[in-house]
Amino acid sequence: MNIEQHTISKSDTVRHALERLNKLSGGPMTLFAIDAEGRVAGSLTDGDIRRALIAGRSMDDSLENVAHTQFRYLSAEIPDVAEIRTCRNLGLRLLPVVDNGMRLVDIIDLSERHTQLPMDAILMAGGKGERLRPLTLDTPKPLLEIEGKAIIDYNIESLSACGIKRITVATGYLAHMIEEHFAEKTNGPKVRCVREEKPLGTIGAVSLADIPENGLTLVMNSDLLTTISFEDMYLHHLSSGADITIAVIPYQVSVPYAILTIDTQNPDLHKVAGIEEKPSFSFYANAGIYIFSNDILRNVPPGRRVDATDLISEAIASGRRTTYFPIKGTWIDIGSPVDFRQAAELMKHHRSMSAEN
């Protein structure tokens, strides 16, 4: 976002503002009026000017008397994600980001970056992908392409669209290929790679990342394709007061036999308390996407193998609040050739639907 393109001095005239807005035709036609110290005094659209002229203002009037002073804005220190959602639902496209002194520091284009989640992200990309061989013999699974794009890049783009700026990728198998992949990328967010020299389990590699002392970090497997709303998951995490939130998917198990319910009070009698024909059981399965309080991740011991299930179990045992977040939409764990083909067909369908629209 070119901030200067959308700012104007509050002492400028209505005429000058119209000239500036005319040059923005084809893009978001909004200006922010600022004072000599860079403080935002108001927002300005052609509608604001039209209403001012109807009210008797002239083309030579100062914008001080025309700009909309009850504008919506975002704090640079702790972005209010609920406020961003409200602005998006109101149809606002540009949202100014200001410091404590109301000085403009950024402008968010909500059509490109639809939210601003105040957390970092770590993508786990160290697995060998053995079930996908021979595809993964010479290529790490996160770099396998679906519809011309590496699997991991779908996730990087989703995180970037949520305003997550600090992304770490934890590598292992064929690490140099993933490192080269991100070294060559010139667009999108800056991605830092860390390499585990020995297998550290499903989450042990977070000990290699630079995790801030406070705040939250999203940790996810890099070989997923999902349409999860990271914004919804973040807001759920905050509203529930959680230390850990686990994204989950519904998982159903159907038993093809009649199942007995045994009387456990007198097991020696072999008494049957009931029988059910071919029952189905519904569960929530771990989707490999988590939000952690940073202090939990900072306590992961360096160099030691740690699985996410063990880390979460220990946190629960110590009294840390853990919640779950059901995913609405697509979730594919690309672990087998069947999954890979399904993901390819799904993305082909999404692409054709987008082209039609």
C-alpha positions as CSV (number, residue, x, y, z in Angstrom):
1,M,0.0,0.0,0.0
2,N,1.4,3.4,-1.1
3,I,0.5,5.5,2.0
4,E,1.3,8.8,0.4
5,Q,-1.1,8.1,-2.5
6,H,-4.0,8.1,0.0
7,T,-3.0,11.0,2.3
8,I,-3.6,14.7,1.9
9,S,-2.9,17.7,4.1
10,K,-5.9,18.8,6.1
11,S,-5.1,22.4,5.1
12,D,-5.5,21.6,1.3
13,T,-8.6,22.7,-0.6
14,V,-11.6,20.7,-1.7
15,R,-10.6,21.3,-5.3
16,H,-7.2,19.7,-4.7
17,A,-8.9,16.8,-2.9
18,L,-11.1,16.2,-5.9
19,E,-8.1,16.2,-8.2
20,R,-6.3,13.7,-6.0
21,L,-9.4,11.4,-5.8
22,N,-9.8,11.5,-9.6
23,K,-6.3,10.1,-9.9
24,L,-7.3,7.2,-7.7
25,S,-10.1,6.1,-10.1
26,G,-10.1,2.3,-10.5
27,G,-8.8,1.8,-7.0
28,P,-10.1,2.6,-3.5
29,M,-11.1,6.3,-3.7
30,T,-10.4,7.3,-0.1
31,L,-8.0,10.0,1.3
32,F,-6.9,10.5,4.8
33,A,-6.5,14.2,5.9
34,I,-3.4,14.6,8.1
35,D,-1.9,17.5,10.0
36,A,1.7,18.7,9.9
37,E,2.7,16.1,12.6
38,G,1.2,13.2,10.6
39,R,-1.9,12.9,12.8
40,V,-5.0,11.7,11.0
41,A,-7.8,14.4,11.2
42,G,-10.4,12.6,9.1
43,S,-11.2,10.5,6.1
44,L,-12.4,11.8,2.8
45,T,-14.3,10.4,-0.1
46,D,-16.2,12.0,-3.1
47,G,-19.4,11.4,-1.1
48,D,-18.0,13.6,1.8
49,I,-17.2,16.3,-0.7
50,R,-20.6,16.1,-2.4
51,R,-22.3,16.4,1.0
52,A,-20.1,19.4,1.9
53,L,-20.9,21.2,-1.3
54,I,-24.6,20.6,-0.9
55,A,-24.3,22.1,2.6
56,G,-22.8,25.3,1.2
57,R,-19.0,24.7,1.3
58,S,-17.0,26.0,-1.7
59,M,-14.2,24.4,-3.8
60,D,-11.7,26.6,-2.1
61,D,-12.7,25.6,1.5
62,S,-10.1,23.8,3.6
63,L,-10.5,20.1,4.1
64,E,-10.5,20.7,7.8
65,N,-14.1,21.7,7.4
66,V,-15.0,18.8,5.1
67,A,-13.2,15.6,6.2
68,H,-15.2,13.0,8.1
69,T,-13.9,13.1,11.6
70,Q,-15.8,10.1,13.0
71,F,-13.7,7.7,10.9
72,R,-12.8,4.2,11.9
73,Y,-9.2,3.3,12.6
74,L,-7.0,0.6,14.0
75,S,-4.4,0.8,16.8
76,A,-0.9,-0.2,15.7
77,E,0.0,-1.7,19.1
78,I,-2.8,-4.2,19.6
79,P,-5.0,-4.5,16.5
80,D,-8.7,-5.0,17.3
81,V,-9.6,-7.9,15.1
82,A,-13.3,-7.6,15.9
83,E,-13.2,-4.0,14.7
84,I,-11.6,-5.0,11.5
85,R,-14.4,-7.5,10.9
86,T,-17.0,-4.8,11.6
87,C,-15.3,-2.5,9.1
88,R,-15.1,-5.3,6.5
89,N,-18.8,-6.0,7.0
90,L,-19.6,-2.3,6.6
91,G,-18.0,-2.4,3.2
92,L,-15.0,-0.3,4.1
93,R,-12.0,-1.0,2.0
94,L,-9.2,1.2,3.5
95,L,-8.5,1.2,7.2
96,P,-5.9,3.5,8.7
97,V,-3.5,2.2,11.3
98,V,-2.4,4.8,13.9
99,D,-0.1,5.0,16.9
100,N,-1.0,6.3,20.3
101,G,-0.6,9.8,19.1
102,M,-3.0,9.2,16.1
103,R,-0.1,9.4,13.7
104,L,-0.6,7.3,10.6
105,V,1.7,4.3,10.4
106,D,-0.1,2.1,7.8
107,I,-3.2,1.7,5.7
108,I,-4.8,-1.7,5.3
109,D,-6.6,-2.6,2.1
110,L,-9.2,-5.0,3.3
111,S,-9.7,-6.4,-0.2
112,E,-6.2,-7.7,-0.1
113,R,-5.4,-8.2,3.6
114,H,-8.8,-9.0,5.1
115,T,-7.6,-8.9,8.7
116,Q,-4.6,-8.2,10.9
117,L,-4.0,-11.0,13.3
118,P,-1.5,-10.0,16.0
119,M,0.4,-13.3,16.2
120,D,3.3,-15.1,14.5
121,A,3.1,-18.4,12.7
122,I,5.3,-21.5,12.5
123,L,4.8,-24.1,9.8
124,M,6.1,-27.6,10.4
125,A,7.8,-28.9,7.2
126,G,10.3,-31.5,8.4
127,G,8.5,-34.8,7.6
128,K,9.7,-37.2,4.9
129,G,6.2,-37.8,3.4
130,E,7.0,-41.6,3.0
131,R,3.4,-42.5,2.2
132,L,3.6,-40.3,-0.9
133,R,6.7,-42.0,-2.4
134,P,7.9,-41.9,-5.1
135,L,6.7,-38.3,-5.3
136,T,8.7,-37.4,-2.3
137,L,11.9,-39.2,-3.1
138,D,13.4,-36.0,-4.5
139,T,11.0,-33.4,-3.4
140,P,9.8,-32.5,0.2
141,K,6.1,-32.9,0.5
142,P,5.4,-29.2,1.2
143,L,6.9,-28.4,-2.2
144,L,4.8,-30.8,-4.2
145,E,2.7,-28.7,-6.6
146,I,-1.1,-28.7,-6.9
147,E,-2.5,-26.7,-9.8
148,G,1.0,-25.2,-10.4
149,K,1.6,-24.0,-6.8
150,A,3.5,-25.6,-3.9
151,I,1.3,-26.9,-1.1
152,I,3.1,-24.8,1.4
153,D,2.5,-21.6,-0.6
154,Y,-1.2,-22.0,-0.3
155,N,-0.8,-21.8,3.5
156,I,1.7,-19.0,3.3
157,E,-0.7,-16.9,1.2
158,S,-3.6,-17.6,3.6
159,L,-1.5,-16.5,6.6
160,S,-0.3,-13.4,4.7
161,A,-3.9,-12.4,3.8
162,C,-4.6,-12.5,7.6
163,G,-1.8,-9.9,8.2
164,I,0.6,-12.4,9.8
165,K,4.0,-10.9,9.0
166,R,6.4,-13.2,10.9
167,I,6.4,-16.7,9.5
168,T,8.9,-19.4,10.3
169,V,9.2,-22.7,8.5
170,A,10.8,-25.6,10.4
171,T,12.5,-27.9,7.9
172,G,14.2,-31.3,8.1
173,Y,14.0,-33.7,5.2
174,L,15.5,-32.1,2.0
175,A,15.7,-28.9,4.0
176,H,17.9,-27.1,1.4
177,M,15.2,-27.3,-1.2
178,I,12.6,-25.5,1.0
179,E,15.3,-23.0,2.0
180,E,16.1,-22.3,-1.6
181,H,12.3,-22.1,-2.4
182,F,11.8,-19.2,0.0
183,A,15.2,-17.5,-0.8
184,E,14.0,-17.2,-4.4
185,K,10.6,-15.9,-3.7
186,T,10.5,-12.1,-4.1
187,N,6.8,-11.5,-3.5
188,G,4.7,-12.1,-0.3
189,P,5.8,-12.1,3.3
190,K,9.4,-12.7,4.4
191,V,9.7,-16.3,5.5
192,R,12.5,-17.5,7.9
193,C,13.6,-21.1,7.8
194,V,15.1,-23.1,10.7
195,R,16.5,-26.5,10.3
196,E,16.2,-29.5,12.7
197,E,19.4,-31.5,12.4
198,K,17.6,-34.6,13.9
199,P,13.9,-35.5,14.1
200,L,12.3,-33.4,16.9
201,G,8.8,-34.9,16.8
202,T,5.7,-33.1,15.6
203,I,6.3,-29.8,17.5
204,G,9.8,-30.0,19.0
205,A,11.2,-27.8,16.2
206,V,9.4,-24.7,17.6
207,S,12.4,-24.5,20.0
208,L,14.5,-23.4,17.0
209,A,12.2,-20.4,16.3
210,D,12.4,-16.9,17.7
211,I,9.3,-16.9,19.8
212,P,8.5,-13.5,21.6
213,E,8.1,-13.6,25.3
214,N,4.4,-12.5,25.2
215,G,1.6,-13.0,22.8
216,L,0.4,-15.9,20.6
217,T,1.8,-18.1,17.9
218,L,-0.1,-20.2,15.3
219,V,1.5,-23.6,14.7
220,M,0.4,-25.7,11.8
221,N,1.5,-28.5,9.5
222,S,2.6,-27.2,6.2
223,D,1.2,-30.0,4.1
224,L,-2.5,-29.2,4.7
225,L,-5.0,-27.7,2.3
226,T,-7.7,-25.9,4.2
227,T,-10.1,-23.0,4.1
228,I,-10.1,-22.5,7.8
229,S,-10.9,-19.0,9.0
230,F,-7.8,-18.1,11.0
231,E,-9.7,-14.9,12.1
232,D,-12.5,-17.0,13.6
233,M,-10.1,-19.3,15.3
234,Y,-8.2,-16.3,16.8
235,L,-11.4,-14.6,18.1
236,H,-12.6,-17.9,19.5
237,H,-9.2,-18.3,21.3
238,L,-9.5,-14.8,22.9
239,S,-13.2,-15.1,23.8
240,S,-12.7,-18.5,25.5
241,G,-9.6,-17.3,27.5
242,A,-7.6,-20.2,26.2
243,D,-3.9,-21.0,26.5
244,I,-4.2,-23.5,23.7
245,T,-6.8,-23.8,20.9
246,I,-6.8,-26.9,18.7
247,A,-8.5,-26.9,15.3
248,V,-10.5,-30.0,14.8
249,I,-12.5,-31.8,12.2
250,P,-15.4,-34.2,12.7
251,Y,-14.4,-37.9,12.4
252,Q,-16.9,-40.7,12.4
253,V,-16.2,-44.4,13.0
254,S,-18.7,-47.0,11.8
255,V,-18.5,-50.5,13.3
256,P,-19.7,-53.2,10.9
257,Y,-20.8,-55.5,13.7
258,A,-23.3,-55.6,16.5
259,I,-21.5,-54.3,19.7
260,L,-22.2,-55.6,23.2
261,T,-22.4,-53.4,26.2
262,I,-20.8,-55.4,29.1
263,D,-21.9,-55.2,32.7
264,T,-18.6,-54.0,34.3
265,Q,-19.9,-54.2,37.8
266,N,-19.7,-58.0,37.7
267,P,-17.3,-58.9,35.0
268,D,-16.9,-62.5,36.1
269,L,-20.6,-63.2,35.3
270,H,-20.1,-62.2,31.7
271,K,-23.4,-60.4,31.8
272,V,-24.6,-58.4,28.7
273,A,-26.2,-55.1,29.5
274,G,-27.2,-54.3,25.9
275,I,-26.5,-54.8,22.3
276,E,-26.4,-52.3,19.4
277,E,-26.3,-53.2,15.7
278,K,-23.5,-51.6,13.6
279,P,-23.2,-48.4,15.7
280,S,-21.4,-45.2,14.6
281,F,-19.3,-43.1,16.9
282,S,-18.5,-39.4,16.3
283,F,-15.3,-37.7,17.4
284,Y,-13.4,-34.5,16.9
285,A,-10.0,-35.2,15.3
286,N,-6.9,-33.1,15.6
287,A,-6.4,-31.0,12.4
288,G,-2.8,-30.1,13.0
289,I,-3.5,-26.4,13.5
290,Y,-3.0,-24.8,16.9
291,I,-2.8,-21.4,18.6
292,F,-0.5,-21.4,21.6
293,S,0.3,-18.9,24.3
294,N,4.0,-18.1,23.7
295,D,5.1,-19.0,27.2
296,I,4.1,-22.6,26.5
297,L,6.2,-22.8,23.3
298,R,9.1,-21.1,24.9
299,N,9.3,-23.9,27.4
300,V,9.8,-26.6,24.8
301,P,13.2,-28.0,25.6
302,P,15.7,-27.4,22.7
303,G,17.1,-30.5,21.0
304,R,14.6,-32.8,22.5
305,R,11.9,-34.8,20.6
306,V,8.4,-33.4,21.5
307,D,5.1,-34.3,20.0
308,A,2.2,-31.9,19.9
309,T,-0.1,-34.4,21.7
310,D,2.4,-34.7,24.6
311,L,2.9,-30.9,24.9
312,I,-0.8,-30.4,25.0
313,S,-1.4,-33.2,27.5
314,E,1.2,-31.7,29.8
315,A,-0.4,-28.3,29.5
316,I,-3.8,-29.7,30.4
317,A,-2.4,-31.6,33.3
318,S,-0.8,-28.4,34.6
319,G,-4.2,-26.5,34.5
320,R,-3.7,-24.6,31.2
321,R,-7.0,-23.9,29.5
322,T,-7.4,-25.8,26.2
323,T,-10.3,-25.4,23.8
324,Y,-11.2,-26.8,20.4
325,F,-12.3,-25.0,17.2
326,P,-14.3,-26.9,14.6
327,I,-13.2,-26.2,11.0
328,K,-16.0,-25.2,8.7
329,G,-15.0,-25.8,5.1
330,T,-12.2,-27.6,3.4
331,W,-9.5,-29.6,5.3
332,I,-7.3,-32.1,3.5
333,D,-4.2,-33.7,5.1
334,I,-2.2,-34.7,2.0
335,G,-0.7,-37.9,3.4
336,S,-1.3,-40.4,0.6
337,P,-1.6,-40.5,-3.2
338,V,-5.4,-40.6,-2.9
339,D,-5.3,-37.4,-0.8
340,F,-3.0,-35.8,-3.3
341,R,-5.3,-36.5,-6.2
342,Q,-8.3,-35.4,-4.2
343,A,-6.5,-32.1,-3.4
344,A,-5.6,-31.6,-7.0
345,E,-9.2,-32.1,-8.1
346,L,-10.5,-29.8,-5.4
347,M,-8.1,-26.9,-6.4
348,K,-9.0,-27.4,-10.1
349,H,-12.7,-27.1,-9.2
350,H,-12.0,-23.9,-7.1
351,R,-10.0,-22.4,-9.9
352,S,-12.7,-23.1,-12.5
353,M,-15.4,-21.6,-10.2
354,S,-13.2,-18.5,-9.7
355,A,-12.8,-18.1,-13.5
356,E,-16.6,-18.3,-14.0
357,N,-17.1,-15.6,-11.4
